[in-house]
């Protein structure tokens, strides 16, 4: 099998399955779904640009998000005690 046309993944029940990308190209897509895909692609492009242009700011934001996440988890776990 061509690696670009199929991809293996673990499906429901832990069974190994293959996803066939060629089947996607043969389907008719709703315009709403196509617009969602375009928006995802656009956002991914912006994310890549941000990562390249401002790695220090991105790292600072990631660290801030981690700290906030830990604080929230601690608050939740203390309420459950």
HUTANOR-V357346 format. One record per residue. D_FIRST is the distance of its C-alpha to the first C-alpha in Angstrom with 1 decimal. Layout:
D_FIRST
D_FIRST
//
This chain:
0.0
3.8
6.2
8.7
7.6
7.1
9.4
10.7
14.4
17.4
18.8
22.3
23.7
21.6
18.6
15.1
13.1
10.1
11.3
10.0
11.7
11.7
14.0
16.3
17.0
18.2
20.6
24.2
25.4
28.9
30.8
31.7
28.1
27.3
30.5
29.5
26.2
28.3
30.8
28.2
26.9
30.5
31.5
28.6
29.9
33.4
32.3
30.6
33.8
36.0
34.2
34.7
38.3
39.8
38.2
41.6
42.3
38.9
39.3
42.8
41.5
38.9
41.6
43.9
41.4
40.8
44.6
45.1
42.4
44.0
47.5
46.4
44.7
48.0
50.1
48.1
48.2
52.0
52.6
51.0
53.3
//
